[in-house]
Every structure is written in C-alpha cells, then in structure tokens.
Amino acid sequence: MADLIASPERIAAARERMAGKVHRTPMLSSSTAAAFVRAQTGVRLADDRVYLKAEHLQKTGSYKPRGMVNKVATLGLDERQRGVITISAGNAAQGYAYAGHVEGVPITVVMPLAANPAKVAACRGYGAEVILIGSTFEESWAQMERIGAERGLVFCHPFDDLDVIAGQASVGLEILEDLPDVDLVIVGIGGGGLVSGVSTAIRRARPSARVVGVEPELANGMVLALAAGHPVNIAPRSVADGLNGPYAGERNIAAVQAFVEQVVVIDDATILAGMRFALERTKQVVEPAGAAGLGALLTGQIPIHDGERVCVILSGGNLDLTKLADYLERAAPLTAP
C-alpha cells in the first residue's frame, strides 16, 4: 500500500518543481453559502462562512497543470526529446498541453470525438497536437496506444501516477497554509488524482481533519472501485464532463482508502445547483465538475457538525457557455435561508 501513496518527500519536491510555473490560487469565502447550509441542515459553520479554494482560477482554468507540470518536469532528456502522449476528455489534456509549453516538451493529446470544443481549442492554443478519435474511451485508449507505439512517444497518465498526484497535493498544502485549523475539505472525484493528492497532504499534516469526496452518480468509478477493491471500468455520462473518468486509478483508490472519510454520490441536478449558486451568489464562473462539492454541501448531503471550518475546492472553470442556459434550467432548487 505504501508504494501506491505519494510520500512527503515526493510532494515537497513536486512543489519546488512547480514554483513559478503555476498559480498559488486564492482562498475565497461565502457567508451566503454558510447561510444556505444552515437553512438546509441547522448546522452553523465556523466564521459563518464556507471557504472556497479557487482552483478554477489556476492556469488553464483547472487544478490540472499542477500535477502535469510536475510529471513532465520529472522526465529524462531522452523522454523529453521523444515527446509525450496522453488521453483526456478535457482538463487533463489542457494541463499536459500547458506543461509541455512550459517545459519545452512536445505533447500529443488523444481526445474523444465528443470532447468539449473549447477545451480542444485551448490544448491547441498551448501548442499540443490534438487527435480527436474514438466514440468511447476504450476506442480512444486503443488508438492512443497505437499512435504512441508508432511514434515512440512516452505515455503520461492523467491521474493514476504518483508524480501527478504529488503535484495535485500542492492544493492541499495551500489549503493548510490559509486554513491551518480546517476541519473538513470537500473534493470532487473523477479518476481520483485531485482527491488522492489533497487527502494525502491534508491528513498527514492534520490527522483530525476530514476529507470527503463527491462523485456523480453517472460517473461513480471510485465508489464501485472501493466496493470491488480494484479499478472498475465504467461508461461515464455525467453533465460534469471533468469528472467523467473511465475508472478510478489504483494509486488513487489507495489514497482514498487511507485518507478519505467517505465518498458521497450525487445526481447531475445537484451538481448544476452548485454551479448555479457559484455563478449567482459568489460571481464565480465554475464548470459543473468544479461545483460538485459545493452542490453536495448546499443540499445537505455532506455530514457536517456545528462549528466546523469547511473548505470546498472549486476545481475547474472551463464552462461550455453554449450549454449554460440548459445547465441553469436543469439545476436543482436550493433551500434559501
């Protein structure tokens, strides 16, 4: 188990490598969110606020570049010259595209045909070669392996990799610096890269803190993996495309088993309620994947206690504006204070 979890030394080294290449994102807060939580649950939070880690303001619009910059920075000279290939529906692709731009390494990204056009354009804007192929993850993965073998490219995983996880752990380190007495951190889950890094960093430094994961019911790879004891392939179809991981990775599962109190599963309407609240009440543009934790908290689906200091990670802001009206209409209503 230990060799599946990022060590403190690996996490510290990752933060040094990323220095000056990614943002140290701000910690926002919302008294209105705390009032909604109190109306829903009767619980009064510390400072009468919900704290919001603003990873939607990170480079590329999500937390992803932290892990991807660290991963690419660890490659040897031969690997850097050969170039990297990866697979992603969007945010991880942008993360690797940005990492390649910063580190001077050629990046090839395989994305499914239905990938978000804005995320495809962003990858190309950072200089990556984007190959749109496959109507299912299995098809895209098979084509990615074929292309990588033909060209001699180095495969870099989007989430099931200790160097990627160590980079994402820097989100947790920053939370602890801003909120050293944090009691609860809420993290959305796709493949599990963010939750594994954040929970490892938080729980090692502050064992009394709780970390709760939030996963879409239409992309519940982590819950299924925890029940089975190993990765389980799924066909994700949540509105939160950034959480549509095809499975939870082995290293990600190990960290969740060790450090995460529970994983809460929510429906798409709840995810969209969080997105709508962020837009209307905090004036923050957050994509559905970035708002899953907030939606779960505001609808009373996260176990919380009086006086807890609560932080929700807003993990991404790459919102497809062509779908905004539909998203707002489908959002579940929230109980107002």
One Martini backbone bead per residue (centre of mass of N, CA, C, O) as a GRO file, in nm:
protein
  337
    1MET     BB    1   0.056   0.062  -0.021
    2ALA     BB    2   0.288   0.275   0.012
    3ASP     BB    3   0.372   0.265  -0.306
    4LEU     BB    4   0.075   0.417  -0.378
    5ILE     BB    5   0.181   0.667  -0.207
    6ALA     BB    6   0.266   0.977  -0.162
    7SER     BB    7   0.531   1.122  -0.044
    8PRO     BB    8   0.654   1.390   0.119
    9GLU     BB    9   0.902   1.420  -0.068
   10ARG     BB   10   0.748   1.424  -0.338
   11ILE     BB   11   0.570   1.668  -0.273
   12ALA     BB   12   0.794   1.874  -0.218
   13ALA     BB   13   0.932   1.849  -0.496
   14ALA     BB   14   0.689   1.936  -0.664
   15ARG     BB   15   0.668   2.226  -0.558
   16GLU     BB   16   0.943   2.318  -0.658
   17ARG     BB   17   0.896   2.265  -0.966
   18MET     BB   18   0.632   2.465  -0.982
   19ALA     BB   19   0.769   2.717  -0.935
   20GLY     BB   20   0.640   2.974  -1.141
   21LYS     BB   21   0.417   2.784  -1.320
   22VAL     BB   22   0.198   2.830  -1.103
   23HIS     BB   23  -0.059   2.906  -0.913
   24ARG     BB   24  -0.155   3.067  -0.618
   25THR     BB   25  -0.450   3.025  -0.505
   26PRO     BB   26  -0.723   3.148  -0.373
   27MET     BB   27  -0.919   3.220  -0.078
   28LEU     BB   28  -1.242   3.200  -0.049
   29SER     BB   29  -1.575   3.329   0.060
   30SER     BB   30  -1.914   3.238   0.208
   31SER     BB   31  -2.193   3.341   0.384
   32THR     BB   32  -2.424   3.239   0.209
   33ALA     BB   33  -2.351   2.942   0.209
   34ALA     BB   34  -2.377   2.909   0.518
   35ALA     BB   35  -2.679   2.982   0.524
   36PHE     BB   36  -2.772   2.744   0.348
   37VAL     BB   37  -2.667   2.523   0.530
   38ARG     BB   38  -2.838   2.602   0.777
   39ALA     BB   39  -3.117   2.571   0.637
   40GLN     BB   40  -3.071   2.261   0.569
   41THR     BB   41  -2.920   2.152   0.870
   42GLY     BB   42  -2.858   2.358   1.131
   43VAL     BB   43  -2.564   2.435   1.074
   44ARG     BB   44  -2.286   2.609   1.217
   45LEU     BB   45  -2.021   2.765   1.095
   46ALA     BB   46  -1.725   2.872   1.092
   47ASP     BB   47  -1.747   3.216   1.052
   48ASP     BB   48  -1.993   3.198   0.868
   49ARG     BB   49  -1.837   3.004   0.647
   50VAL     BB   50  -1.737   2.921   0.318
   51TYR     BB   51  -1.465   2.779   0.178
   52LEU     BB   52  -1.283   2.864  -0.140
   53LYS     BB   53  -1.091   2.693  -0.362
   54ALA     BB   54  -0.953   2.862  -0.658
   55GLU     BB   55  -0.895   2.649  -0.923
   56HIS     BB   56  -1.041   2.810  -1.158
   57LEU     BB   57  -0.774   3.020  -1.148
   58GLN     BB   58  -0.596   2.849  -1.287
   59LYS     BB   59  -0.421   2.732  -1.506
   60THR     BB   60  -0.655   2.655  -1.765
   61GLY     BB   61  -0.902   2.635  -1.537
   62SER     BB   62  -0.736   2.426  -1.347
   63TYR     BB   63  -0.551   2.203  -1.141
   64LYS     BB   64  -0.384   2.019  -1.342
   65PRO     BB   65  -0.093   2.154  -1.390
   66ARG     BB   66   0.046   2.062  -1.141
   67GLY     BB   67   0.086   1.758  -1.216
   68MET     BB   68   0.189   1.794  -1.512
   69VAL     BB   69   0.440   1.961  -1.460
   70ASN     BB   70   0.574   1.758  -1.275
   71LYS     BB   71   0.586   1.520  -1.466
   72VAL     BB   72   0.747   1.651  -1.701
   73ALA     BB   73   0.992   1.742  -1.514
   74THR     BB   74   1.082   1.423  -1.462
   75LEU     BB   75   1.188   1.384  -1.728
   76GLY     BB   76   1.404   1.276  -1.939
   77LEU     BB   77   1.577   1.360  -2.212
   78ASP     BB   78   1.470   1.138  -2.400
   79GLU     BB   79   1.169   1.180  -2.333
   80ARG     BB   80   1.153   1.479  -2.417
   81GLN     BB   81   1.234   1.429  -2.717
   82ARG     BB   82   1.001   1.232  -2.789
   83GLY     BB   83   0.754   1.273  -2.616
   84VAL     BB   84   0.406   1.307  -2.537
   85ILE     BB   85   0.128   1.095  -2.436
   86THR     BB   86  -0.230   1.134  -2.402
   87ILE     BB   87  -0.553   1.117  -2.220
   88SER     BB   88  -0.859   1.320  -2.270
   89ALA     BB   89  -1.151   1.529  -2.233
   90GLY     BB   90  -0.969   1.807  -2.116
   91ASN     BB   91  -0.814   1.919  -1.851
   92ALA     BB   92  -0.567   1.729  -1.874
   93ALA     BB   93  -0.492   1.816  -2.154
   94GLN     BB   94  -0.430   2.109  -2.078
   95GLY     BB   95  -0.218   2.046  -1.868
   96TYR     BB   96  -0.015   1.912  -2.068
   97ALA     BB   97   0.003   2.142  -2.269
   98TYR     BB   98   0.120   2.344  -2.068
   99ALA     BB   99   0.363   2.179  -1.975
  100GLY     BB  100   0.496   2.166  -2.254
  101HIS     BB  101   0.528   2.470  -2.286
  102VAL     BB  102   0.705   2.517  -2.029
  103GLU     BB  103   0.919   2.258  -2.087
  104GLY     BB  104   0.964   2.187  -2.397
  105VAL     BB  105   0.739   1.957  -2.472
  106PRO     BB  106   0.596   1.741  -2.667
  107ILE     BB  107   0.234   1.717  -2.724
  108THR     BB  108  -0.003   1.445  -2.725
  109VAL     BB  109  -0.364   1.443  -2.767
  110VAL     BB  110  -0.620   1.226  -2.683
  111MET     BB  111  -0.959   1.265  -2.796
  112PRO     BB  112  -1.272   1.256  -2.807
  113LEU     BB  113  -1.512   1.346  -3.031
  114ALA     BB  114  -1.693   1.481  -2.775
  115ALA     BB  115  -1.526   1.702  -2.702
  116ASN     BB  116  -1.470   2.002  -2.585
  117PRO     BB  117  -1.403   2.258  -2.794
  118ALA     BB  118  -1.262   2.454  -2.594
  119LYS     BB  119  -1.049   2.244  -2.497
  120VAL     BB  120  -0.924   2.188  -2.768
  121ALA     BB  121  -0.835   2.479  -2.830
  122ALA     BB  122  -0.652   2.512  -2.583
  123CYS     BB  123  -0.448   2.294  -2.651
  124ARG     BB  124  -0.358   2.423  -2.919
  125GLY     BB  125  -0.273   2.697  -2.792
  126TYR     BB  126  -0.026   2.539  -2.633
  127GLY     BB  127   0.086   2.328  -2.879
  128ALA     BB  128  -0.077   2.084  -2.912
  129GLU     BB  129  -0.156   1.774  -3.030
  130VAL     BB  130  -0.477   1.689  -3.159
  131ILE     BB  131  -0.665   1.377  -3.133
  132LEU     BB  132  -0.968   1.290  -3.276
  133ILE     BB  133  -1.084   0.979  -3.126
  134GLY     BB  134  -1.348   0.814  -3.057
  135SER     BB  135  -1.663   0.717  -2.890
  136THR     BB  136  -1.486   0.574  -2.677
  137PHE     BB  137  -1.254   0.508  -2.448
  138GLU     BB  138  -1.149   0.245  -2.568
  139GLU     BB  139  -1.092   0.359  -2.847
  140SER     BB  140  -0.903   0.589  -2.764
  141TRP     BB  141  -0.694   0.414  -2.616
  142ALA     BB  142  -0.611   0.232  -2.852
  143GLN     BB  143  -0.513   0.469  -3.030
  144MET     BB  144  -0.304   0.580  -2.837
  145GLU     BB  145  -0.123   0.328  -2.832
  146ARG     BB  146  -0.066   0.320  -3.133
  147ILE     BB  147   0.059   0.600  -3.169
  148GLY     BB  148   0.280   0.577  -2.954
  149ALA     BB  149   0.428   0.334  -3.085
  150GLU     BB  150   0.482   0.455  -3.368
  151ARG     BB  151   0.637   0.728  -3.233
  152GLY     BB  152   0.774   0.689  -2.943
  153LEU     BB  153   0.605   0.773  -2.704
  154VAL     BB  154   0.528   0.904  -2.384
  155PHE     BB  155   0.338   0.791  -2.134
  156CYS     BB  156   0.091   0.996  -1.956
  157HIS     BB  157  -0.099   1.003  -1.691
  158PRO     BB  158  -0.382   1.180  -1.566
  159PHE     BB  159  -0.390   1.018  -1.247
  160ASP     BB  160  -0.220   0.729  -1.225
  161ASP     BB  161   0.027   0.907  -1.065
  162LEU     BB  162   0.260   1.013  -0.839
  163ASP     BB  163   0.344   1.286  -0.972
  164VAL     BB  164   0.064   1.394  -1.013
  165ILE     BB  165  -0.035   1.371  -0.721
  166ALA     BB  166   0.186   1.551  -0.595
  167GLY     BB  167   0.094   1.804  -0.741
  168GLN     BB  168  -0.203   1.809  -0.629
  169ALA     BB  169  -0.118   1.835  -0.322
  170SER     BB  170  -0.072   2.148  -0.325
  171VAL     BB  171  -0.359   2.223  -0.256
  172GLY     BB  172  -0.348   2.121   0.037
  173LEU     BB  173  -0.113   2.300   0.135
  174GLU     BB  174  -0.262   2.570   0.087
  175ILE     BB  175  -0.495   2.524   0.274
  176LEU     BB  176  -0.322   2.499   0.534
  177GLU     BB  177  -0.204   2.788   0.517
  178ASP     BB  178  -0.495   2.935   0.526
  179LEU     BB  179  -0.625   2.667   0.705
  180PRO     BB  180  -0.492   2.517   0.973
  181ASP     BB  181  -0.807   2.455   1.106
  182VAL     BB  182  -0.925   2.257   0.929
  183ASP     BB  183  -1.201   2.010   0.916
  184LEU     BB  184  -1.315   2.029   0.603
  185VAL     BB  185  -1.277   1.862   0.285
  186ILE     BB  186  -1.406   1.912  -0.047
  187VAL     BB  187  -1.401   1.666  -0.324
  188GLY     BB  188  -1.386   1.595  -0.637
  189ILE     BB  189  -1.450   1.299  -0.857
  190GLY     BB  190  -1.295   1.103  -1.097
  191GLY     BB  191  -1.015   0.938  -1.105
  192GLY     BB  192  -0.842   1.080  -0.832
  193GLY     BB  193  -0.606   1.291  -0.826
  194LEU     BB  194  -0.702   1.513  -0.626
  195VAL     BB  195  -0.798   1.349  -0.375
  196SER     BB  196  -0.529   1.203  -0.326
  197GLY     BB  197  -0.351   1.452  -0.282
  198VAL     BB  198  -0.513   1.613  -0.071
  199SER     BB  199  -0.551   1.390   0.146
  200THR     BB  200  -0.254   1.338   0.197
  201ALA     BB  201  -0.177   1.625   0.289
  202ILE     BB  202  -0.389   1.674   0.511
  203ARG     BB  203  -0.371   1.410   0.697
  204ARG     BB  204  -0.069   1.425   0.766
  205ALA     BB  205  -0.086   1.719   0.902
  206ARG     BB  206  -0.420   1.669   0.979
  207PRO     BB  207  -0.578   1.408   1.119
  208SER     BB  208  -0.855   1.552   1.216
  209ALA     BB  209  -0.926   1.586   0.943
  210ARG     BB  210  -1.166   1.591   0.682
  211VAL     BB  211  -1.235   1.391   0.384
  212VAL     BB  212  -1.463   1.448   0.110
  213GLY     BB  213  -1.613   1.292  -0.152
  214VAL     BB  214  -1.739   1.366  -0.491
  215GLU     BB  215  -1.979   1.189  -0.702
  216PRO     BB  216  -2.123   1.093  -0.975
  217GLU     BB  217  -2.372   0.869  -1.057
  218LEU     BB  218  -2.262   0.877  -1.377
  219ALA     BB  219  -1.945   0.860  -1.228
  220ASN     BB  220  -1.877   0.586  -1.009
  221GLY     BB  221  -1.577   0.458  -0.991
  222MET     BB  222  -1.492   0.477  -0.689
  223VAL     BB  223  -1.721   0.327  -0.549
  224LEU     BB  224  -1.681   0.064  -0.707
  225ALA     BB  225  -1.384   0.019  -0.626
  226LEU     BB  226  -1.422   0.004  -0.319
  227ALA     BB  227  -1.609  -0.247  -0.334
  228ALA     BB  228  -1.402  -0.430  -0.511
  229GLY     BB  229  -1.075  -0.347  -0.476
  230HIS     BB  230  -1.076  -0.223  -0.776
  231PRO     BB  231  -1.077  -0.135  -1.079
  232VAL     BB  232  -1.360   0.008  -1.271
  233ASN     BB  233  -1.516   0.005  -1.556
  234ILE     BB  234  -1.677   0.278  -1.726
  235ALA     BB  235  -1.965   0.483  -1.862
  236PRO     BB  236  -1.957   0.796  -1.856
  237ARG     BB  237  -2.247   1.069  -1.824
  238SER     BB  238  -2.198   1.335  -1.704
  239VAL     BB  239  -2.221   1.677  -1.695
  240ALA     BB  240  -1.938   1.633  -1.556
  241ASP     BB  241  -1.680   1.595  -1.760
  242GLY     BB  242  -1.438   1.628  -1.547
  243LEU     BB  243  -1.566   1.343  -1.396
  244ASN     BB  244  -1.535   1.132  -1.653
  245GLY     BB  245  -1.403   0.880  -1.553
  246PRO     BB  246  -1.333   0.543  -1.652
  247TYR     BB  247  -1.170   0.528  -1.375
  248ALA     BB  248  -1.012   0.431  -1.086
  249GLY     BB  249  -0.712   0.441  -0.969
  250GLU     BB  250  -0.496   0.262  -0.783
  251ARG     BB  251  -0.363   0.508  -0.631
  252ASN     BB  252  -0.630   0.652  -0.569
  253ILE     BB  253  -0.759   0.433  -0.399
  254ALA     BB  254  -0.545   0.415  -0.176
  255ALA     BB  255  -0.584   0.706  -0.068
  256VAL     BB  256  -0.884   0.686  -0.002
  257GLN     BB  257  -0.861   0.453   0.199
  258ALA     BB  258  -0.661   0.618   0.396
  259PHE     BB  259  -0.802   0.947   0.390
  260VAL     BB  260  -1.109   0.901   0.329
  261GLU     BB  261  -1.412   0.895   0.474
  262GLN     BB  262  -1.598   0.960   0.209
  263VAL     BB  263  -1.833   0.894  -0.065
  264VAL     BB  264  -2.041   1.106  -0.242
  265VAL     BB  265  -2.345   1.071  -0.424
  266ILE     BB  266  -2.463   1.259  -0.709
  267ASP     BB  267  -2.656   1.441  -0.905
  268ASP     BB  268  -2.676   1.662  -1.166
  269ALA     BB  269  -2.863   1.873  -1.033
  270THR     BB  270  -2.670   1.927  -0.795
  271ILE     BB  271  -2.429   2.020  -0.953
  272LEU     BB  272  -2.584   2.262  -1.089
  273ALA     BB  273  -2.648   2.407  -0.826
  274GLY     BB  274  -2.357   2.481  -0.763
  275MET     BB  275  -2.303   2.642  -1.020
  276ARG     BB  276  -2.529   2.851  -0.981
  277PHE     BB  277  -2.437   2.963  -0.711
  278ALA     BB  278  -2.159   3.062  -0.797
  279LEU     BB  279  -2.271   3.264  -1.004
  280GLU     BB  280  -2.491   3.424  -0.832
  281ARG     BB  281  -2.337   3.451  -0.527
  282THR     BB  282  -2.002   3.466  -0.614
  283LYS     BB  283  -1.916   3.530  -0.916
  284GLN     BB  284  -1.835   3.235  -1.024
  285VAL     BB  285  -1.689   3.053  -1.285
  286VAL     BB  286  -1.816   2.719  -1.294
  287GLU     BB  287  -1.801   2.412  -1.362
  288PRO     BB  288  -1.956   2.131  -1.286
  289ALA     BB  289  -1.705   1.982  -1.167
  290GLY     BB  290  -1.631   2.233  -0.972
  291ALA     BB  291  -1.940   2.209  -0.813
  292ALA     BB  292  -2.000   1.940  -0.664
  293GLY     BB  293  -1.925   1.999  -0.367
  294LEU     BB  294  -2.116   2.240  -0.333
  295GLY     BB  295  -2.381   2.096  -0.394
  296ALA     BB  296  -2.364   1.889  -0.164
  297LEU     BB  297  -2.355   2.093   0.070
  298LEU     BB  298  -2.619   2.269   0.003
  299THR     BB  299  -2.802   1.980   0.018
  300GLY     BB  300  -2.705   1.801   0.277
  301GLN     BB  301  -2.480   1.550   0.187
  302ILE     BB  302  -2.283   1.646   0.410
  303PRO     BB  303  -2.115   1.569   0.690
  304ILE     BB  304  -2.178   1.797   0.961
  305HIS     BB  305  -2.065   2.032   1.217
  306ASP     BB  306  -2.060   2.230   1.457
  307GLY     BB  307  -1.794   2.461   1.395
  308GLU     BB  308  -1.689   2.400   1.126
  309ARG     BB  309  -1.421   2.414   0.894
  310VAL     BB  310  -1.497   2.476   0.550
  311CYS     BB  311  -1.373   2.329   0.238
  312VAL     BB  312  -1.407   2.400  -0.109
  313ILE     BB  313  -1.330   2.277  -0.425
  314LEU     BB  314  -1.279   2.468  -0.718
  315SER     BB  315  -1.155   2.287  -0.990
  316GLY     BB  316  -1.326   2.442  -1.231
  317GLY     BB  317  -1.389   2.690  -1.534
  318ASN     BB  318  -1.471   2.521  -1.813
  319LEU     BB  319  -1.729   2.658  -1.954
  320ASP     BB  320  -1.996   2.585  -2.163
  321LEU     BB  321  -2.178   2.844  -2.289
  322THR     BB  322  -2.383   2.686  -2.478
  323LYS     BB  323  -2.503   2.532  -2.193
  324LEU     BB  324  -2.603   2.727  -1.970
  325ALA     BB  325  -2.913   2.736  -1.990
  326ASP     BB  326  -2.951   2.435  -1.940
  327TYR     BB  327  -2.812   2.418  -1.667
  328LEU     BB  328  -2.997   2.618  -1.513
  329GLU     BB  329  -3.264   2.460  -1.563
  330ARG     BB  330  -3.148   2.175  -1.422
  331ALA     BB  331  -3.125   2.288  -1.154
  332ALA     BB  332  -3.153   2.253  -0.838
  333PRO     BB  333  -3.313   2.354  -0.576
  334LEU     BB  334  -3.263   2.576  -0.303
  335THR     BB  335  -3.244   2.639   0.033
  336ALA     BB  336  -3.330   2.922   0.171
  337PRO     BB  337  -3.274   3.150   0.444
   0.00000   0.00000   0.00000
